Amino acid sequence: MDFDYDYFVIGAGSGGVRSSRIAAGHGAKVAVAEEFRVGGTCVIRGCVPKKLLVIGAHFAEDLEDARRYGWEIEGKRFDWPTLRDNVLADVDRLERAYQSTLDSHKVETIRGRATLTGPNRVAVDGREVTARHVLVATGARPMVPAIPGADLGITSNEVFHLPALPRRAIIVGAGYIANEFAGILHELGVDVTLVVRSDTLLRGWDRSLADRLLAISTEKGIQFRFNTVPAKLERRDDGSIAMTCENGRVLETDLLIWAIGRVPNSEGLGLEALGLSLKPNGAIPVDADSRSALPWLHAVGDVTDRLQLTPIAIREGHALADRLFGSRRWRVDHDCVPSAVFSHPPLASVGLTEADARNRLGDVRIYTSDFRSMKNVLAGRNERCLYKLVVDGTTDRLVGAHMIGPDSPEILQALAIAVKAGLTKTQLDETVALHPSMAEELVLMR
């Protein structure tokens, strides 16, 4: 059978763009359909603009600390529209760059929502086409709870477009998105309260790091309401939002942000009609090679809900295109993947947490370094870093590394190589320290 395309990709996010480009490089005839903007969550309304807001917000502390370093800055003032518009302009630049990549590799971009109408068949932009292979790379979206008035709140998608900063903000959630936007808004002068369903932050992260972030955030002035579940939202006459909780407590705010998780974008694609059973949360089940139960249909990235991280989606899309259209056969290793929370200060982690290591290995050695950075010492800022190494007591192998403090994500990337490579604590000890630096603490723990 002749097909209109060798490869039809639904979704021009990080995974879809990479997979399209690699497939086209192997000589495949490729089209990608996108109903919103090329670049996906990460580029358009996720990692990239969020990190720029984090950097912009951190100037609040840097300018304050500068006095202790001899700098007098008169009349400092923050202007939200300037930061917002410059960030959005950079997003536009990146979208053009992603589109240029597709164009230069002769990938056809079709604007519109694509749906699957039958085996190897896709309808988009008012026409139906056929494809030898179809990739679903539609990502995920922020979850909004099914409670009365929930639409009075916004999600991370809309934060980047706020016309003005509110005086007060409630963020509902305890994960990385909640903590990152709590830090951003607080640094920019907003009175921030985090509403958390459970009694802990950052589930799945090493507890000592999460506890340290809570302590530092509380000292900065961010408020926390644990074991609190929203029941309904109502708009007051003065324009504020009243959030009634299941325990009867009422909290008032000017802005409410839902940050309670992300849902795979699988609805309305026609998957069920093809006989494909989805996971309870809507994720598309795939094997280690990103193949679904249908031999011609594949999925990568957040819509599969394996690891919702941009670099993972990119690798999954790359590996799939190599396997389908190239000669290289390889699989993405979802084990030992580094991750970060760009809070104030940031966290970074790779490998096993202390609790996981004790459950899995039994014999575990833990090394920690608890210190103030040189910058914070001279600035008079009582904010301490915590570095933690998890070591297999039997083999001396480094199996986990966890950090909170300035530049932790930058430092951890190199350390992740050591954990991935299975280096030992002895090899870290034999490495000469780079002095004076925060990172030298990693080779000085005894």
C-alpha positions as CSV (number, residue, x, y, z in Angstrom):
1,M,0.0,0.0,0.0
2,D,1.2,3.5,-0.9
3,F,0.9,6.1,1.9
4,D,0.8,9.9,1.7
5,Y,3.5,10.0,4.4
6,D,6.0,7.7,5.9
7,Y,5.6,9.4,9.2
8,F,2.8,11.6,10.6
9,V,3.5,13.2,13.9
10,I,0.7,14.7,16.0
11,G,2.2,17.4,18.2
12,A,5.1,19.7,17.6
13,G,6.6,19.8,21.1
14,S,10.1,18.7,22.1
15,G,9.5,15.0,21.4
16,G,7.6,15.5,18.2
17,V,10.0,18.0,16.7
18,R,13.0,15.8,17.4
19,S,11.4,12.7,16.1
20,S,10.2,14.5,12.9
21,R,13.7,15.9,12.3
22,I,15.5,12.6,12.8
23,A,13.0,10.7,10.6
24,A,13.3,13.2,7.8
25,G,17.1,13.0,8.1
26,H,16.8,9.3,7.4
27,G,14.9,10.1,4.2
28,A,11.3,9.6,5.4
29,K,8.5,11.8,4.1
30,V,7.3,13.5,7.3
31,A,4.5,15.8,8.4
32,V,3.7,17.2,11.8
33,A,0.4,18.6,12.9
34,E,0.2,21.2,15.6
35,E,-3.0,22.9,16.9
36,F,-1.3,25.5,19.1
37,R,2.3,26.7,18.7
38,V,5.5,24.9,17.6
39,G,7.7,24.2,20.5
40,G,5.3,22.6,22.9
41,T,4.9,23.1,26.6
42,C,8.6,23.4,27.4
43,V,9.4,26.2,25.0
44,I,6.1,28.0,24.9
45,R,4.7,27.8,28.5
46,G,6.9,25.7,30.6
47,C,10.6,25.1,31.3
48,V,12.1,27.9,29.2
49,P,9.9,30.9,30.1
50,K,9.6,29.7,33.7
51,K,13.4,29.6,34.1
52,L,13.6,33.1,32.7
53,L,11.1,34.2,35.3
54,V,13.2,32.5,38.0
55,I,16.3,34.4,36.9
56,G,14.4,37.6,36.8
57,A,12.9,37.1,40.2
58,H,16.2,36.2,41.8
59,F,17.5,39.8,41.1
60,A,15.4,40.8,44.1
61,E,17.8,39.0,46.5
62,D,20.9,39.8,44.4
63,L,20.2,43.5,44.5
64,E,19.5,43.4,48.2
65,D,22.8,41.4,48.9
66,A,24.8,43.8,46.6
67,R,25.0,46.4,49.4
68,R,27.1,44.1,51.5
69,Y,29.4,43.8,48.5
70,G,29.8,47.6,48.2
71,W,27.2,48.4,45.6
72,E,24.8,51.2,46.1
73,I,21.8,51.0,43.8
74,E,19.5,54.0,43.9
75,G,15.8,53.9,43.0
76,K,15.6,50.2,42.2
77,R,12.1,49.3,41.0
78,F,10.6,46.3,39.4
79,D,8.3,46.5,36.3
80,W,6.4,43.2,35.7
81,P,5.3,44.1,32.1
82,T,9.0,44.5,31.1
83,L,10.0,41.1,32.3
84,R,6.7,39.5,31.0
85,D,7.0,40.9,27.5
86,N,10.8,40.2,27.2
87,V,10.2,36.6,28.2
88,L,7.3,36.3,25.7
89,A,9.4,37.8,23.0
90,D,12.1,35.2,23.6
91,V,9.5,32.5,23.4
92,D,8.5,33.9,20.0
93,R,12.2,33.7,19.0
94,L,12.4,30.1,20.0
95,E,9.2,29.2,18.3
96,R,10.6,30.6,15.0
97,A,13.8,28.6,15.6
98,Y,11.9,25.3,16.1
99,Q,9.8,26.1,12.9
100,S,13.0,26.8,11.0
101,T,14.4,23.4,12.1
102,L,11.3,21.6,10.7
103,D,11.4,23.6,7.5
104,S,15.2,23.1,6.9
105,H,14.7,19.3,7.3
106,K,11.7,19.4,4.8
107,V,9.2,18.4,7.4
108,E,5.7,19.6,6.4
109,T,4.0,21.6,9.2
110,I,0.2,21.4,9.2
111,R,-1.7,23.8,11.5
112,G,-4.7,22.2,13.1
113,R,-6.0,19.5,15.3
114,A,-5.3,16.0,14.1
115,T,-7.5,13.0,14.9
116,L,-7.1,9.3,14.0
117,T,-9.9,8.1,11.8
118,G,-8.8,4.5,11.2
119,P,-5.7,2.3,10.8
120,N,-2.9,4.5,9.4
121,R,-5.4,7.3,8.8
122,V,-5.3,10.9,10.1
123,A,-7.7,13.7,9.6
124,V,-6.4,17.3,9.9
125,D,-7.0,20.7,8.5
126,G,-10.1,19.4,6.6
127,R,-8.4,16.5,4.9
128,E,-7.7,12.9,5.5
129,V,-4.2,11.5,4.9
130,T,-2.5,8.1,5.3
131,A,0.8,7.3,7.0
132,R,2.9,4.2,7.4
133,H,3.6,5.2,11.0
134,V,1.9,7.7,13.2
135,L,3.4,9.2,16.4
136,V,1.3,10.8,19.1
137,A,3.4,13.4,20.9
138,T,0.6,15.6,22.3
139,G,2.1,16.1,25.8
140,A,0.1,16.9,28.9
141,R,-1.9,19.8,30.4
142,P,-2.3,21.2,33.9
143,M,-5.0,19.5,35.9
144,V,-7.9,21.5,37.3
145,P,-10.1,19.9,40.0
146,A,-13.8,19.3,39.5
147,I,-15.1,21.6,42.2
148,P,-17.5,24.6,42.0
149,G,-15.8,27.7,40.8
150,A,-12.6,26.0,39.8
151,D,-12.5,28.1,36.6
152,L,-11.9,31.2,38.8
153,G,-8.3,29.9,39.2
154,I,-5.6,29.8,36.5
155,T,-2.8,27.3,35.7
156,S,0.9,27.7,35.0
157,N,-0.1,28.3,31.3
158,E,-1.7,31.7,32.1
159,V,0.9,32.9,34.6
160,F,3.2,34.1,31.8
161,H,0.5,36.4,30.5
162,L,-0.7,38.1,33.7
163,P,-1.6,41.8,33.0
164,A,-0.3,42.7,36.5
165,L,1.0,41.0,39.6
166,P,-1.6,40.5,42.3
167,R,-1.1,41.6,45.9
168,R,-1.9,38.1,47.2
169,A,-1.7,34.6,45.5
170,I,-2.7,31.1,46.6
171,I,-1.0,28.3,44.8
172,V,-2.6,24.9,45.3
173,G,-0.1,22.1,45.0
174,A,3.1,20.7,46.5
175,G,5.2,19.7,43.5
176,Y,7.9,21.4,41.5
177,I,5.5,23.8,39.6
178,A,3.8,25.0,42.8
179,N,7.2,25.6,44.6
180,E,8.7,27.3,41.6
181,F,5.9,29.8,41.1
182,A,5.7,30.3,44.8
183,G,9.4,31.4,44.7
184,I,9.0,33.6,41.6
185,L,5.9,35.5,42.9
186,H,7.3,35.9,46.4
187,E,10.5,37.4,45.1
188,L,8.5,39.8,43.0
189,G,6.6,41.1,46.0
190,V,3.5,39.0,46.1
191,D,2.1,37.6,49.4
192,V,2.1,33.9,48.6
193,T,0.4,31.0,50.3
194,L,0.9,27.3,49.3
195,V,-2.1,25.1,49.9
196,V,-1.1,21.5,50.2
197,R,-3.4,18.4,50.3
198,S,-1.0,16.3,52.3
199,D,1.5,17.2,55.0
200,T,4.7,17.2,52.9
201,L,6.2,19.0,49.9
202,L,7.7,17.4,46.8
203,R,6.6,13.8,47.0
204,G,9.3,11.5,45.7
205,W,12.1,13.8,46.5
206,D,14.6,13.2,49.3
207,R,12.9,14.2,52.5
208,S,15.8,16.2,53.9
209,L,15.9,18.4,50.8
210,A,12.1,19.0,50.9
211,D,12.2,19.8,54.6
212,R,15.1,22.3,54.0
213,L,13.1,24.0,51.2
214,L,10.1,24.3,53.5
215,A,12.3,25.8,56.2
216,I,13.9,28.3,53.9
217,S,10.7,29.2,52.2
218,T,8.9,29.8,55.5
219,E,11.8,32.0,56.7
220,K,11.5,34.0,53.5
221,G,7.8,34.6,54.2
222,I,6.0,32.1,52.0
223,Q,3.0,30.7,54.0
224,F,1.9,27.1,53.9
225,R,-1.4,25.4,54.7
226,F,-0.9,21.7,55.0
227,N,-3.7,19.0,55.1
228,T,-5.9,21.5,53.3
229,V,-8.2,20.6,50.4
230,P,-10.2,23.2,48.4
231,A,-13.9,22.5,48.2
232,K,-15.2,25.6,46.2
233,L,-14.1,29.0,44.9
234,E,-16.3,32.1,44.8
235,R,-15.8,35.6,43.5
236,R,-16.3,38.3,46.0
237,D,-17.8,41.7,45.2
238,D,-14.4,43.4,45.6
239,G,-13.0,41.1,42.9
240,S,-11.1,38.8,45.3
241,I,-11.5,35.0,45.4
242,A,-12.7,33.1,48.4
243,M,-11.6,29.5,48.7
244,T,-13.6,27.4,51.0
245,C,-11.8,24.3,52.1
246,E,-13.1,20.9,53.1
247,N,-12.3,21.6,56.7
248,G,-14.6,24.7,56.5
249,R,-11.8,27.2,56.6
250,V,-12.0,30.1,54.1
251,L,-8.9,31.7,52.5
252,E,-9.0,34.9,50.5
253,T,-6.8,35.8,47.6
254,D,-6.5,37.9,44.5
255,L,-5.1,35.2,42.3
256,L,-5.4,31.4,42.6
257,I,-3.1,29.0,40.6
258,W,-3.8,25.3,40.2
259,A,-0.6,23.3,40.3
260,I,-1.9,19.9,41.3
261,G,-0.4,17.8,38.5
262,R,-0.6,17.3,34.7
263,V,-2.9,15.1,32.6
264,P,-1.9,13.4,29.3
265,N,-3.5,15.0,26.2
266,S,-5.1,11.9,24.8
267,E,-8.8,12.8,24.6
268,G,-10.5,13.3,21.3
269,L,-7.8,11.7,19.2
270,G,-9.9,8.7,18.3
271,L,-7.7,6.3,20.2
272,E,-10.5,4.4,21.9
273,A,-12.4,3.9,18.6
274,L,-9.2,2.1,17.3
275,G,-9.5,-0.3,20.2
276,L,-6.6,1.1,22.2
277,S,-7.1,1.0,25.9
278,L,-5.7,4.0,27.8
279,K,-4.4,4.0,31.4
280,P,-6.8,5.4,34.0
281,N,-5.2,8.9,33.8
282,G,-5.5,8.9,30.0
283,A,-1.8,7.9,29.3
284,I,-1.1,5.9,26.2
285,P,0.5,2.5,27.1
286,V,3.7,1.8,25.2
287,D,6.5,-0.6,25.4
288,A,10.2,0.2,25.8
289,D,10.4,1.2,22.1
290,S,7.5,3.6,22.4
291,R,5.2,1.2,20.4
292,S,1.5,1.0,21.3
293,A,-0.6,-2.1,20.9
294,L,-1.2,-1.1,17.3
295,P,1.9,-1.8,15.2
296,W,1.6,1.5,13.2
297,L,0.9,3.8,16.2
298,H,3.6,5.1,18.6
299,A,3.7,7.6,21.4
300,V,6.4,9.5,23.2
301,G,6.7,12.2,25.9
302,D,4.2,13.3,28.5
303,V,1.2,11.7,26.8
304,T,2.8,8.3,27.8
305,D,3.3,9.5,31.4
306,R,6.6,7.6,31.9
307,L,8.8,10.5,32.9
308,Q,7.4,13.9,32.3
309,L,10.7,15.6,31.4
310,T,11.6,17.4,28.2
311,P,15.0,15.6,27.7
312,I,13.2,12.2,28.1
313,A,10.6,13.1,25.4
314,I,13.4,14.2,23.1
315,R,15.4,11.0,23.5
316,E,12.2,8.8,23.1
317,G,11.4,10.6,19.9
318,H,14.9,10.3,18.6
319,A,15.2,6.6,19.4
320,L,11.9,5.9,17.8
321,A,12.8,7.6,14.6
322,D,16.1,5.8,14.4
323,R,14.4,2.5,14.9
324,L,11.6,3.1,12.4
325,F,13.7,4.8,9.6
326,G,17.4,4.4,10.4
327,S,19.7,1.5,11.2
328,R,20.5,2.3,14.8
329,R,18.6,0.4,17.5
330,W,18.7,1.9,21.0
331,R,16.4,2.4,23.9
332,V,16.0,5.3,26.3
333,D,17.1,4.4,29.8
334,H,14.6,5.9,32.2
335,D,16.7,5.0,35.3
336,C,18.9,7.4,37.0
337,V,17.6,10.6,35.3
338,P,18.6,13.9,36.9
339,S,15.9,16.5,37.7
340,A,15.6,19.9,39.3
341,V,13.2,22.2,41.0
342,F,14.0,25.8,40.2
343,S,12.7,27.1,43.5
344,H,14.5,29.8,45.6
345,P,17.0,28.2,46.2
346,P,16.9,25.4,43.6
347,L,17.0,21.6,44.3
348,A,18.6,19.0,42.1
349,S,18.6,15.2,42.4
350,V,19.7,12.0,40.6
351,G,19.5,8.4,41.6
352,L,18.0,6.8,44.7
353,T,16.8,8.9,47.7
354,E,18.0,7.8,51.1
355,A,14.6,6.1,51.8
356,D,14.6,4.2,48.4
357,A,18.2,3.1,48.9
358,R,17.5,1.7,52.4
359,N,14.5,-0.2,51.1
360,R,16.3,-1.5,48.0
361,L,19.9,-2.0,49.2
362,G,19.7,-2.3,53.0
363,D,23.4,-1.5,53.6
364,V,23.6,2.2,52.8
365,R,26.0,5.0,53.8
366,I,24.9,8.6,53.8
367,Y,27.2,11.6,53.6
368,T,26.0,15.1,54.0
369,S,27.4,18.6,53.9
370,D,25.4,21.4,55.5
371,F,26.9,24.8,55.0
372,R,26.4,28.5,54.0
373,S,27.8,29.6,50.6
374,M,30.5,32.3,50.7
375,K,28.1,34.7,49.0
376,N,25.4,34.2,51.7
377,V,28.0,34.5,54.5
378,L,29.2,37.9,53.4
379,A,25.6,39.0,52.5
380,G,24.5,38.1,56.0
381,R,21.8,35.7,54.5
382,N,21.1,32.8,56.9
383,E,20.4,30.3,54.1
384,R,22.2,27.0,54.2
385,C,23.0,24.5,51.4
386,L,22.5,20.8,52.0
387,Y,24.4,18.3,49.8
388,K,23.7,14.6,50.3
389,L,25.4,11.5,48.8
390,V,23.8,8.1,49.0
391,V,26.4,5.2,48.8
392,D,25.9,1.4,48.5
393,G,27.6,0.1,51.7
394,T,28.5,-3.1,50.0
395,T,30.0,-1.9,46.7
396,D,31.0,1.7,47.7
397,R,29.1,2.8,44.6
398,L,27.5,6.2,44.5
399,V,23.7,5.5,43.9
400,G,22.2,8.9,44.6
401,A,23.0,12.6,44.9
402,H,20.7,15.3,46.2
403,M,21.4,19.1,46.6
404,I,19.6,22.3,47.6
405,G,21.4,25.6,47.3
406,P,22.5,28.1,44.7
407,D,23.4,26.6,41.3
408,S,22.5,23.1,42.4
409,P,21.2,22.1,39.0
410,E,24.3,23.3,37.3
411,I,26.5,21.4,39.7
412,L,24.5,18.2,39.7
413,Q,24.6,17.7,36.0
414,A,28.3,16.8,36.2
415,L,27.7,14.7,39.3
416,A,24.9,12.8,37.5
417,I,27.6,11.4,35.2
418,A,29.3,9.9,38.2
419,V,26.1,8.3,39.5
420,K,25.2,7.0,36.0
421,A,28.7,5.6,35.4
422,G,28.6,3.8,38.8
423,L,31.6,5.6,40.2
424,T,32.5,4.9,43.9
425,K,32.7,7.2,46.9
426,T,36.4,6.4,47.0
427,Q,36.8,7.8,43.5
428,L,35.1,11.0,44.6
429,D,37.4,11.2,47.6
430,E,40.4,10.9,45.3
431,T,39.3,13.8,43.2
432,V,41.0,17.1,44.2
433,A,38.7,19.8,45.3
434,L,38.2,22.9,43.2
435,H,38.6,25.7,45.8
436,P,36.9,27.9,46.7
437,S,33.6,26.7,45.3
438,M,30.4,25.2,46.6
439,A,30.9,22.1,44.4
440,E,34.1,21.1,46.2
441,E,31.9,19.9,49.1
442,L,31.0,16.9,47.0
443,V,34.6,15.5,47.1
444,L,35.3,16.5,50.7
445,M,32.6,14.5,52.5
446,R,34.2,12.0,54.9
